[in-house]
Amino acid sequence: MIYHGRTFTSKVSLRDICQAINKYAFVTSPYPVIISAELHLNVKQQDTMADVMMEEFGERLVMVPIERERLQLDKLPSPEQLRFKILLKVCLSLLYS
């Protein structure tokens, strides 16, 4: 479930959110969509989230392996190269339960 703490917003399932993004993301523009998320998840929940996003977004989801020791990108892809792609930017707060 996705929600914003200490607000009057309702909780929505991750799958429903991903389906809505997938359906409407590129209706008016082909350029990339960046999902910015603050996560408070344990490792199992992170795996579930990744599975749902991969299932719902498929090839649209940009997945680039990055080594912890060194970032091996000479340059970032242009918006033109990322047309019809979805990127995920995460701020992670690990839970150990």
Gaussian input, Z-matrix of N, CA and C with variables (Angstrom, degrees):
# hf/3-21g

backbone

0 1
 N
 C     1     B1
 C     2     B2     1     A1
 N     3     B3     2     A2     1     D1
 C     4     B4     3     A3     2     D2
 C     5     B5     4     A4     3     D3
 N     6     B6     5     A5     4     D4
 C     7     B7     6     A6     5     D5
 C     8     B8     7     A7     6     D6
 N     9     B9     8     A8     7     D7
 C    10    B10     9     A9     8     D8
 C    11    B11    10    A10     9     D9
 N    12    B12    11    A11    10    D10
 C    13    B13    12    A12    11    D11
 C    14    B14    13    A13    12    D12
 N    15    B15    14    A14    13    D13
 C    16    B16    15    A15    14    D14
 C    17    B17    16    A16    15    D15
 N    18    B18    17    A17    16    D16
 C    19    B19    18    A18    17    D17
 C    20    B20    19    A19    18    D18
 N    21    B21    20    A20    19    D19
 C    22    B22    21    A21    20    D20
 C    23    B23    22    A22    21    D21
 N    24    B24    23    A23    22    D22
 C    25    B25    24    A24    23    D23
 C    26    B26    25    A25    24    D24
 N    27    B27    26    A26    25    D25
 C    28    B28    27    A27    26    D26
 C    29    B29    28    A28    27    D27
 N    30    B30    29    A29    28    D28
 C    31    B31    30    A30    29    D29
 C    32    B32    31    A31    30    D30
 N    33    B33    32    A32    31    D31
 C    34    B34    33    A33    32    D32
 C    35    B35    34    A34    33    D33
 N    36    B36    35    A35    34    D34
 C    37    B37    36    A36    35    D35
 C    38    B38    37    A37    36    D36
 N    39    B39    38    A38    37    D37
 C    40    B40    39    A39    38    D38
 C    41    B41    40    A40    39    D39
 N    42    B42    41    A41    40    D40
 C    43    B43    42    A42    41    D41
 C    44    B44    43    A43    42    D42
 N    45    B45    44    A44    43    D43
 C    46    B46    45    A45    44    D44
 C    47    B47    46    A46    45    D45
 N    48    B48    47    A47    46    D46
 C    49    B49    48    A48    47    D47
 C    50    B50    49    A49    48    D48
 N    51    B51    50    A50    49    D49
 C    52    B52    51    A51    50    D50
 C    53    B53    52    A52    51    D51
 N    54    B54    53    A53    52    D52
 C    55    B55    54    A54    53    D53
 C    56    B56    55    A55    54    D54
 N    57    B57    56    A56    55    D55
 C    58    B58    57    A57    56    D56
 C    59    B59    58    A58    57    D57
 N    60    B60    59    A59    58    D58
 C    61    B61    60    A60    59    D59
 C    62    B62    61    A61    60    D60
 N    63    B63    62    A62    61    D61
 C    64    B64    63    A63    62    D62
 C    65    B65    64    A64    63    D63
 N    66    B66    65    A65    64    D64
 C    67    B67    66    A66    65    D65
 C    68    B68    67    A67    66    D66
 N    69    B69    68    A68    67    D67
 C    70    B70    69    A69    68    D68
 C    71    B71    70    A70    69    D69
 N    72    B72    71    A71    70    D70
 C    73    B73    72    A72    71    D71
 C    74    B74    73    A73    72    D72
 N    75    B75    74    A74    73    D73
 C    76    B76    75    A75    74    D74
 C    77    B77    76    A76    75    D75
 N    78    B78    77    A77    76    D76
 C    79    B79    78    A78    77    D77
 C    80    B80    79    A79    78    D78
 N    81    B81    80    A80    79    D79
 C    82    B82    81    A81    80    D80
 C    83    B83    82    A82    81    D81
 N    84    B84    83    A83    82    D82
 C    85    B85    84    A84    83    D83
 C    86    B86    85    A85    84    D84
 N    87    B87    86    A86    85    D85
 C    88    B88    87    A87    86    D86
 C    89    B89    88    A88    87    D87
 N    90    B90    89    A89    88    D88
 C    91    B91    90    A90    89    D89
 C    92    B92    91    A91    90    D90
 N    93    B93    92    A92    91    D91
 C    94    B94    93    A93    92    D92
 C    95    B95    94    A94    93    D93
 N    96    B96    95    A95    94    D94
 C    97    B97    96    A96    95    D95
 C    98    B98    97    A97    96    D96
 N    99    B99    98    A98    97    D97
 C   100   B100    99    A99    98    D98
 C   101   B101   100   A100    99    D99
 N   102   B102   101   A101   100   D100
 C   103   B103   102   A102   101   D101
 C   104   B104   103   A103   102   D102
 N   105   B105   104   A104   103   D103
 C   106   B106   105   A105   104   D104
 C   107   B107   106   A106   105   D105
 N   108   B108   107   A107   106   D106
 C   109   B109   108   A108   107   D107
 C   110   B110   109   A109   108   D108
 N   111   B111   110   A110   109   D109
 C   112   B112   111   A111   110   D110
 C   113   B113   112   A112   111   D111
 N   114   B114   113   A113   112   D112
 C   115   B115   114   A114   113   D113
 C   116   B116   115   A115   114   D114
 N   117   B117   116   A116   115   D115
 C   118   B118   117   A117   116   D116
 C   119   B119   118   A118   117   D117
 N   120   B120   119   A119   118   D118
 C   121   B121   120   A120   119   D119
 C   122   B122   121   A121   120   D120
 N   123   B123   122   A122   121   D121
 C   124   B124   123   A123   122   D122
 C   125   B125   124   A124   123   D123
 N   126   B126   125   A125   124   D124
 C   127   B127   126   A126   125   D125
 C   128   B128   127   A127   126   D126
 N   129   B129   128   A128   127   D127
 C   130   B130   129   A129   128   D128
 C   131   B131   130   A130   129   D129
 N   132   B132   131   A131   130   D130
 C   133   B133   132   A132   131   D131
 C   134   B134   133   A133   132   D132
 N   135   B135   134   A134   133   D133
 C   136   B136   135   A135   134   D134
 C   137   B137   136   A136   135   D135
 N   138   B138   137   A137   136   D136
 C   139   B139   138   A138   137   D137
 C   140   B140   139   A139   138   D138
 N   141   B141   140   A140   139   D139
 C   142   B142   141   A141   140   D140
 C   143   B143   142   A142   141   D141
 N   144   B144   143   A143   142   D142
 C   145   B145   144   A144   143   D143
 C   146   B146   145   A145   144   D144
 N   147   B147   146   A146   145   D145
 C   148   B148   147   A147   146   D146
 C   149   B149   148   A148   147   D147
 N   150   B150   149   A149   148   D148
 C   151   B151   150   A150   149   D149
 C   152   B152   151   A151   150   D150
 N   153   B153   152   A152   151   D151
 C   154   B154   153   A153   152   D152
 C   155   B155   154   A154   153   D153
 N   156   B156   155   A155   154   D154
 C   157   B157   156   A156   155   D155
 C   158   B158   157   A157   156   D156
 N   159   B159   158   A158   157   D157
 C   160   B160   159   A159   158   D158
 C   161   B161   160   A160   159   D159
 N   162   B162   161   A161   160   D160
 C   163   B163   162   A162   161   D161
 C   164   B164   163   A163   162   D162
 N   165   B165   164   A164   163   D163
 C   166   B166   165   A165   164   D164
 C   167   B167   166   A166   165   D165
 N   168   B168   167   A167   166   D166
 C   169   B169   168   A168   167   D167
 C   170   B170   169   A169   168   D168
 N   171   B171   170   A170   169   D169
 C   172   B172   171   A171   170   D170
 C   173   B173   172   A172   171   D171
 N   174   B174   173   A173   172   D172
 C   175   B175   174   A174   173   D173
 C   176   B176   175   A175   174   D174
 N   177   B177   176   A176   175   D175
 C   178   B178   177   A177   176   D176
 C   179   B179   178   A178   177   D177
 N   180   B180   179   A179   178   D178
 C   181   B181   180   A180   179   D179
 C   182   B182   181   A181   180   D180
 N   183   B183   182   A182   181   D181
 C   184   B184   183   A183   182   D182
 C   185   B185   184   A184   183   D183
 N   186   B186   185   A185   184   D184
 C   187   B187   186   A186   185   D185
 C   188   B188   187   A187   186   D186
 N   189   B189   188   A188   187   D187
 C   190   B190   189   A189   188   D188
 C   191   B191   190   A190   189   D189
 N   192   B192   191   A191   190   D190
 C   193   B193   192   A192   191   D191
 C   194   B194   193   A193   192   D192
 N   195   B195   194   A194   193   D193
 C   196   B196   195   A195   194   D194
 C   197   B197   196   A196   195   D195
 N   198   B198   197   A197   196   D196
 C   199   B199   198   A198   197   D197
 C   200   B200   199   A199   198   D198
 N   201   B201   200   A200   199   D199
 C   202   B202   201   A201   200   D200
 C   203   B203   202   A202   201   D201
 N   204   B204   203   A203   202   D202
 C   205   B205   204   A204   203   D203
 C   206   B206   205   A205   204   D204
 N   207   B207   206   A206   205   D205
 C   208   B208   207   A207   206   D206
 C   209   B209   208   A208   207   D207
 N   210   B210   209   A209   208   D208
 C   211   B211   210   A210   209   D209
 C   212   B212   211   A211   210   D210
 N   213   B213   212   A212   211   D211
 C   214   B214   213   A213   212   D212
 C   215   B215   214   A214   213   D213
 N   216   B216   215   A215   214   D214
 C   217   B217   216   A216   215   D215
 C   218   B218   217   A217   216   D216
 N   219   B219   218   A218   217   D217
 C   220   B220   219   A219   218   D218
 C   221   B221   220   A220   219   D219
 N   222   B222   221   A221   220   D220
 C   223   B223   222   A222   221   D221
 C   224   B224   223   A223   222   D222
 N   225   B225   224   A224   223   D223
 C   226   B226   225   A225   224   D224
 C   227   B227   226   A226   225   D225
 N   228   B228   227   A227   226   D226
 C   229   B229   228   A228   227   D227
 C   230   B230   229   A229   228   D228
 N   231   B231   230   A230   229   D229
 C   232   B232   231   A231   230   D230
 C   233   B233   232   A232   231   D231
 N   234   B234   233   A233   232   D232
 C   235   B235   234   A234   233   D233
 C   236   B236   235   A235   234   D234
 N   237   B237   236   A236   235   D235
 C   238   B238   237   A237   236   D236
 C   239   B239   238   A238   237   D237
 N   240   B240   239   A239   238   D238
 C   241   B241   240   A240   239   D239
 C   242   B242   241   A241   240   D240
 N   243   B243   242   A242   241   D241
 C   244   B244   243   A243   242   D242
 C   245   B245   244   A244   243   D243
 N   246   B246   245   A245   244   D244
 C   247   B247   246   A246   245   D245
 C   248   B248   247   A247   246   D246
 N   249   B249   248   A248   247   D247
 C   250   B250   249   A249   248   D248
 C   251   B251   250   A250   249   D249
 N   252   B252   251   A251   250   D250
 C   253   B253   252   A252   251   D251
 C   254   B254   253   A253   252   D252
 N   255   B255   254   A254   253   D253
 C   256   B256   255   A255   254   D254
 C   257   B257   256   A256   255   D255
 N   258   B258   257   A257   256   D256
 C   259   B259   258   A258   257   D257
 C   260   B260   259   A259   258   D258
 N   261   B261   260   A260   259   D259
 C   262   B262   261   A261   260   D260
 C   263   B263   262   A262   261   D261
 N   264   B264   263   A263   262   D262
 C   265   B265   264   A264   263   D263
 C   266   B266   265   A265   264   D264
 N   267   B267   266   A266   265   D265
 C   268   B268   267   A267   266   D266
 C   269   B269   268   A268   267   D267
 N   270   B270   269   A269   268   D268
 C   271   B271   270   A270   269   D269
 C   272   B272   271   A271   270   D270
 N   273   B273   272   A272   271   D271
 C   274   B274   273   A273   272   D272
 C   275   B275   274   A274   273   D273
 N   276   B276   275   A275   274   D274
 C   277   B277   276   A276   275   D275
 C   278   B278   277   A277   276   D276
 N   279   B279   278   A278   277   D277
 C   280   B280   279   A279   278   D278
 C   281   B281   280   A280   279   D279
 N   282   B282   281   A281   280   D280
 C   283   B283   282   A282   281   D281
 C   284   B284   283   A283   282   D282
 N   285   B285   284   A284   283   D283
 C   286   B286   285   A285   284   D284
 C   287   B287   286   A286   285   D285
 N   288   B288   287   A287   286   D286
 C   289   B289   288   A288   287   D287
 C   290   B290   289   A289   288   D288

   B1=1.4517
   B2=1.5243
   B3=1.3161
   B4=1.4547
   B5=1.5214
   B6=1.3198
   B7=1.4554
   B8=1.5169
   B9=1.3225
   B10=1.4561
   B11=1.5155
   B12=1.3198
   B13=1.4611
   B14=1.5165
   B15=1.3011
   B16=1.4627
   B17=1.5276
   B18=1.3243
   B19=1.4666
   B20=1.5212
   B21=1.3018
   B22=1.4591
   B23=1.5271
   B24=1.3234
   B25=1.4578
   B26=1.5279
   B27=1.3222
   B28=1.4583
   B29=1.5233
   B30=1.3223
   B31=1.4583
   B32=1.5286
   B33=1.3384
   B34=1.4640
   B35=1.5212
   B36=1.3269
   B37=1.4630
   B38=1.5285
   B39=1.3165
   B40=1.4610
   B41=1.5203
   B42=1.3135
   B43=1.4689
   B44=1.5366
   B45=1.3374
   B46=1.4649
   B47=1.5273
   B48=1.3226
   B49=1.4632
   B50=1.5254
   B51=1.3156
   B52=1.4636
   B53=1.5233
   B54=1.3185
   B55=1.4611
   B56=1.5263
   B57=1.3236
   B58=1.4671
   B59=1.5310
   B60=1.3249
   B61=1.4650
   B62=1.5221
   B63=1.3120
   B64=1.4590
   B65=1.5312
   B66=1.3233
   B67=1.4693
   B68=1.5272
   B69=1.3359
   B70=1.4536
   B71=1.5341
   B72=1.3110
   B73=1.4677
   B74=1.5201
   B75=1.3059
   B76=1.4614
   B77=1.5223
   B78=1.3120
   B79=1.4585
   B80=1.5269
   B81=1.3369
   B82=1.4678
   B83=1.5174
   B84=1.3185
   B85=1.4584
   B86=1.5226
   B87=1.3318
   B88=1.4618
   B89=1.5307
   B90=1.3239
   B91=1.4633
   B92=1.5235
   B93=1.3301
   B94=1.4651
   B95=1.5242
   B96=1.3160
   B97=1.4587
   B98=1.5214
   B99=1.3288
   B100=1.4595
   B101=1.5293
   B102=1.3159
   B103=1.4622
   B104=1.5177
   B105=1.3191
   B106=1.4565
   B107=1.5239
   B108=1.3347
   B109=1.4612
   B110=1.5216
   B111=1.3144
   B112=1.4637
   B113=1.5272
   B114=1.3128
   B115=1.4579
   B116=1.5162
   B117=1.3030
   B118=1.4608
   B119=1.5264
   B120=1.3307
   B121=1.4584
   B122=1.5175
   B123=1.3219
   B124=1.4541
   B125=1.5267
   B126=1.3140
   B127=1.4619
   B128=1.5275
   B129=1.3227
   B130=1.4628
   B131=1.5296
   B132=1.3179
   B133=1.4612
   B134=1.5356
   B135=1.3280
   B136=1.4671
   B137=1.5262
   B138=1.3374
   B139=1.4659
   B140=1.5300
   B141=1.3250
   B142=1.4608
   B143=1.5250
   B144=1.3220
   B145=1.4606
   B146=1.5236
   B147=1.3245
   B148=1.4654
   B149=1.5274
   B150=1.3295
   B151=1.4654
   B152=1.5314
   B153=1.3363
   B154=1.4655
   B155=1.5252
   B156=1.3315
   B157=1.4682
   B158=1.5232
   B159=1.3200
   B160=1.4650
   B161=1.5282
   B162=1.3379
   B163=1.4658
   B164=1.5279
   B165=1.3244
   B166=1.4632
   B167=1.5341
   B168=1.3260
   B169=1.4656
   B170=1.5256
   B171=1.3171
   B172=1.4659
   B173=1.5213
   B174=1.3217
   B175=1.4706
   B176=1.5237
   B177=1.3193
   B178=1.4686
   B179=1.5280
   B180=1.3222
   B181=1.4596
   B182=1.5215
   B183=1.3281
   B184=1.4628
   B185=1.5205
   B186=1.3359
   B187=1.4638
   B188=1.5138
   B189=1.3489
   B190=1.4550
   B191=1.5177
   B192=1.3280
   B193=1.4668
   B194=1.5211
   B195=1.3098
   B196=1.4622
   B197=1.5140
   B198=1.3118
   B199=1.4654
   B200=1.5156
   B201=1.3150
   B202=1.4665
   B203=1.5251
   B204=1.3366
   B205=1.4604
   B206=1.5239
   B207=1.3191
   B208=1.4630
   B209=1.5211
   B210=1.2629
   B211=1.4548
   B212=1.5191
   B213=1.3223
   B214=1.4529
   B215=1.5265
   B216=1.2962
   B217=1.4553
   B218=1.5201
   B219=1.3321
   B220=1.4600
   B221=1.5224
   B222=1.3257
   B223=1.4637
   B224=1.5186
   B225=1.3041
   B226=1.4529
   B227=1.5213
   B228=1.3279
   B229=1.4601
   B230=1.5260
   B231=1.3055
   B232=1.4703
   B233=1.5270
   B234=1.3438
   B235=1.4643
   B236=1.5337
   B237=1.3055
   B238=1.4672
   B239=1.5305
   B240=1.3281
   B241=1.4688
   B242=1.5239
   B243=1.3247
   B244=1.4633
   B245=1.5253
   B246=1.3260
   B247=1.4655
   B248=1.5303
   B249=1.3379
   B250=1.4724
   B251=1.5342
   B252=1.3328
   B253=1.4663
   B254=1.5261
   B255=1.3261
   B256=1.4590
   B257=1.5207
   B258=1.3277
   B259=1.4632
   B260=1.5226
   B261=1.3188
   B262=1.4586
   B263=1.5156
   B264=1.3480
   B265=1.4598
   B266=1.5212
   B267=1.3329
   B268=1.4632
   B269=1.5221
   B270=1.3164
   B271=1.4558
   B272=1.5245
   B273=1.3122
   B274=1.4629
   B275=1.5208
   B276=1.3098
   B277=1.4480
   B278=1.5181
   B279=1.3297
   B280=1.4716
   B281=1.5207
   B282=1.3179
   B283=1.4594
   B284=1.5200
   B285=1.2866
   B286=1.4622
   B287=1.5127
   B288=1.3340
   B289=1.4625
   B290=1.5116
   A1=109.27
   A2=114.59
   A3=121.44
   A4=108.09
   A5=115.86
   A6=119.61
   A7=109.22
   A8=115.00
   A9=121.80
   A10=106.81
   A11=116.27
   A12=120.96
   A13=114.07
   A14=114.68
   A15=123.98
   A16=113.57
   A17=116.61
   A18=121.00
   A19=108.46
   A20=116.06
   A21=120.74
   A22=112.02
   A23=117.29
   A24=120.01
   A25=109.48
   A26=115.59
   A27=119.49
   A28=110.53
   A29=115.60
   A30=121.59
   A31=108.98
   A32=115.88
   A33=122.07
   A34=107.14
   A35=117.11
   A36=119.55
   A37=110.48
   A38=115.59
   A39=121.32
   A40=110.54
   A41=117.11
   A42=120.51
   A43=110.80
   A44=117.45
   A45=120.44
   A46=111.14
   A47=116.42
   A48=120.57
   A49=110.34
   A50=117.19
   A51=120.86
   A52=111.41
   A53=117.38
   A54=120.82
   A55=111.22
   A56=117.23
   A57=120.52
   A58=110.92
   A59=116.70
   A60=120.13
   A61=109.71
   A62=116.93
   A63=121.88
   A64=111.70
   A65=116.11
   A66=120.63
   A67=112.65
   A68=117.86
   A69=120.97
   A70=115.47
   A71=118.35
   A72=121.43
   A73=114.03
   A74=117.21
   A75=119.47
   A76=113.36
   A77=116.46
   A78=120.94
   A79=111.05
   A80=117.42
   A81=119.77
   A82=113.77
   A83=117.95
   A84=120.56
   A85=109.82
   A86=116.83
   A87=119.82
   A88=113.21
   A89=116.40
   A90=119.01
   A91=112.33
   A92=116.92
   A93=121.00
   A94=114.17
   A95=113.54
   A96=122.10
   A97=106.73
   A98=115.85
   A99=120.92
   A100=107.80
   A101=115.31
   A102=120.99
   A103=106.85
   A104=116.25
   A105=121.45
   A106=107.57
   A107=116.51
   A108=120.04
   A109=111.47
   A110=115.62
   A111=121.92
   A112=105.42
   A113=116.12
   A114=121.05
   A115=111.82
   A116=115.19
   A117=122.81
   A118=106.12
   A119=115.56
   A120=121.82
   A121=111.46
   A122=115.69
   A123=118.45
   A124=108.24
   A125=117.72
   A126=121.51
   A127=111.60
   A128=117.90
   A129=120.97
   A130=110.48
   A131=116.95
   A132=120.92
   A133=111.01
   A134=116.70
   A135=120.17
   A136=110.64
   A137=116.15
   A138=120.49
   A139=110.96
   A140=116.18
   A141=120.74
   A142=110.26
   A143=116.68
   A144=120.87
   A145=110.78
   A146=116.55
   A147=120.86
   A148=110.78
   A149=117.29
   A150=121.13
   A151=111.15
   A152=116.52
   A153=120.48
   A154=110.02
   A155=117.39
   A156=120.14
   A157=111.86
   A158=117.43
   A159=119.87
   A160=110.55
   A161=117.29
   A162=120.64
   A163=111.04
   A164=116.92
   A165=120.78
   A166=113.13
   A167=118.17
   A168=120.68
   A169=112.93
   A170=117.48
   A171=120.94
   A172=112.49
   A173=116.31
   A174=122.63
   A175=113.01
   A176=117.33
   A177=119.67
   A178=112.05
   A179=116.59
   A180=121.06
   A181=109.86
   A182=116.58
   A183=120.61
   A184=108.29
   A185=114.45
   A186=120.21
   A187=107.86
   A188=115.34
   A189=121.24
   A190=108.18
   A191=117.32
   A192=117.69
   A193=110.52
   A194=115.48
   A195=121.24
   A196=107.81
   A197=116.26
   A198=120.71
   A199=109.25
   A200=117.18
   A201=121.26
   A202=112.27
   A203=117.54
   A204=121.15
   A205=112.52
   A206=116.83
   A207=118.75
   A208=110.48
   A209=114.52
   A210=121.23
   A211=107.29
   A212=117.95
   A213=120.76
   A214=112.92
   A215=116.84
   A216=120.07
   A217=108.42
   A218=116.59
   A219=120.03
   A220=110.51
   A221=115.25
   A222=120.10
   A223=108.39
   A224=115.05
   A225=120.27
   A226=109.64
   A227=117.34
   A228=119.43
   A229=111.01
   A230=116.46
   A231=121.43
   A232=109.16
   A233=116.84
   A234=119.24
   A235=111.88
   A236=116.36
   A237=120.16
   A238=111.00
   A239=116.72
   A240=120.94
   A241=112.02
   A242=116.53
   A243=121.72
   A244=113.15
   A245=116.69
   A246=119.91
   A247=109.82
   A248=115.13
   A249=123.29
   A250=113.00
   A251=117.17
   A252=121.66
   A253=110.23
   A254=114.78
   A255=122.60
   A256=108.00
   A257=115.40
   A258=121.65
   A259=108.64
   A260=116.33
   A261=121.81
   A262=109.01
   A263=115.92
   A264=122.71
   A265=106.28
   A266=116.66
   A267=120.21
   A268=111.36
   A269=114.68
   A270=122.94
   A271=103.89
   A272=116.18
   A273=120.41
   A274=111.17
   A275=114.66
   A276=123.09
   A277=105.74
   A278=117.39
   A279=121.95
   A280=112.50
   A281=114.45
   A282=121.21
   A283=107.36
   A284=116.89
   A285=120.85
   A286=114.37
   A287=117.84
   A288=119.23
   A289=111.23
   D1=141.07
   D2=-179.95
   D3=-111.57
   D4=133.68
   D5=175.98
   D6=-159.77
   D7=165.24
   D8=178.00
   D9=-110.55
   D10=116.71
   D11=-175.59
   D12=-60.40
   D13=150.86
   D14=176.94
   D15=56.93
   D16=34.30
   D17=175.23
   D18=-131.74
   D19=174.68
   D20=179.70
   D21=-95.50
   D22=16.64
   D23=179.19
   D24=-78.84
   D25=150.79
   D26=179.53
   D27=-86.42
   D28=162.94
   D29=177.64
   D30=-83.19
   D31=141.13
   D32=-179.51
   D33=-131.78
   D34=145.18
   D35=-179.81
   D36=-72.01
   D37=146.56
   D38=177.81
   D39=-57.68
   D40=-43.18
   D41=-178.81
   D42=-60.84
   D43=-43.15
   D44=178.25
   D45=-61.25
   D46=-41.38
   D47=178.94
   D48=-64.34
   D49=-46.15
   D50=179.94
   D51=-62.53
   D52=-40.15
   D53=178.44
   D54=-63.87
   D55=-41.02
   D56=178.55
   D57=-66.26
   D58=-43.09
   D59=177.56
   D60=-61.01
   D61=-47.30
   D62=-178.52
   D63=-60.74
   D64=-37.64
   D65=-178.02
   D66=-73.34
   D67=-39.29
   D68=-170.68
   D69=-110.94
   D70=-5.69
   D71=-172.42
   D72=-56.98
   D73=-37.52
   D74=-172.28
   D75=-117.15
   D76=25.31
   D77=179.65
   D78=-66.35
   D79=-42.62
   D80=-176.64
   D81=-106.30
   D82=-15.38
   D83=-178.73
   D84=-150.84
   D85=141.29
   D86=178.89
   D87=-85.83
   D88=-2.42
   D89=-172.96
   D90=-79.17
   D91=160.37
   D92=-169.58
   D93=-59.99
   D94=148.32
   D95=173.63
   D96=-104.99
   D97=131.68
   D98=177.47
   D99=-110.32
   D100=119.55
   D101=175.71
   D102=-94.57
   D103=121.03
   D104=178.60
   D105=-106.46
   D106=120.90
   D107=-173.94
   D108=-132.78
   D109=139.62
   D110=171.51
   D111=-104.81
   D112=116.60
   D113=-174.02
   D114=-107.76
   D115=135.32
   D116=172.74
   D117=-123.12
   D118=75.58
   D119=-171.66
   D120=-130.31
   D121=149.51
   D122=169.91
   D123=-82.90
   D124=176.01
   D125=-174.60
   D126=-61.81
   D127=-41.37
   D128=179.67
   D129=-62.55
   D130=-42.15
   D131=178.55
   D132=-65.74
   D133=-36.91
   D134=176.71
   D135=-62.38
   D136=-42.17
   D137=177.95
   D138=-61.68
   D139=-42.09
   D140=178.81
   D141=-63.28
   D142=-44.43
   D143=178.85
   D144=-59.85
   D145=-45.57
   D146=179.49
   D147=-61.75
   D148=-42.43
   D149=178.69
   D150=-60.33
   D151=-46.07
   D152=-179.29
   D153=-62.45
   D154=-45.59
   D155=-178.86
   D156=-64.70
   D157=-40.43
   D158=178.46
   D159=-65.97
   D160=-39.50
   D161=178.52
   D162=-65.01
   D163=-45.71
   D164=-174.13
   D165=-77.87
   D166=-40.33
   D167=-175.73
   D168=-91.36
   D169=-24.30
   D170=179.14
   D171=54.43
   D172=-130.84
   D173=-176.83
   D174=-68.52
   D175=-14.05
   D176=178.69
   D177=-70.85
   D178=-27.50
   D179=-177.60
   D180=-75.92
   D181=122.99
   D182=178.67
   D183=-79.17
   D184=123.35
   D185=179.48
   D186=-129.56
   D187=107.12
   D188=-178.96
   D189=-121.00
   D190=120.20
   D191=177.37
   D192=-68.04
   D193=132.06
   D194=178.73
   D195=-124.48
   D196=125.16
   D197=178.01
   D198=-76.49
   D199=141.93
   D200=-179.13
   D201=-64.37
   D202=-38.15
   D203=-175.89
   D204=-68.53
   D205=-39.39
   D206=-175.82
   D207=-150.48
   D208=137.70
   D209=175.56
   D210=-86.54
   D211=120.28
   D212=-172.49
   D213=-105.08
   D214=41.01
   D215=175.46
   D216=-104.39
   D217=122.26
   D218=176.27
   D219=-72.81
   D220=-36.54
   D221=176.59
   D222=-154.05
   D223=155.32
   D224=179.31
   D225=-80.43
   D226=151.45
   D227=177.04
   D228=-67.20
   D229=150.02
   D230=179.54
   D231=-79.33
   D232=161.45
   D233=173.94
   D234=-56.48
   D235=-33.76
   D236=178.58
   D237=-63.92
   D238=-39.02
   D239=178.23
   D240=-71.47
   D241=-20.38
   D242=-177.49
   D243=-102.21
   D244=16.20
   D245=178.65
   D246=-55.46
   D247=135.55
   D248=179.00
   D249=62.23
   D250=27.80
   D251=178.61
   D252=-113.09
   D253=155.29
   D254=177.64
   D255=-119.44
   D256=128.88
   D257=178.62
   D258=-114.14
   D259=147.71
   D260=179.40
   D261=-119.39
   D262=123.13
   D263=175.31
   D264=-111.09
   D265=124.61
   D266=-172.10
   D267=-123.86
   D268=136.22
   D269=165.90
   D270=-107.15
   D271=116.82
   D272=-171.31
   D273=-107.57
   D274=131.17
   D275=173.54
   D276=-120.12
   D277=99.94
   D278=-172.89
   D279=-68.40
   D280=135.67
   D281=171.11
   D282=-110.06
   D283=140.95
   D284=-175.28
   D285=-106.12
   D286=20.07
   D287=-179.64
   D288=-101.13

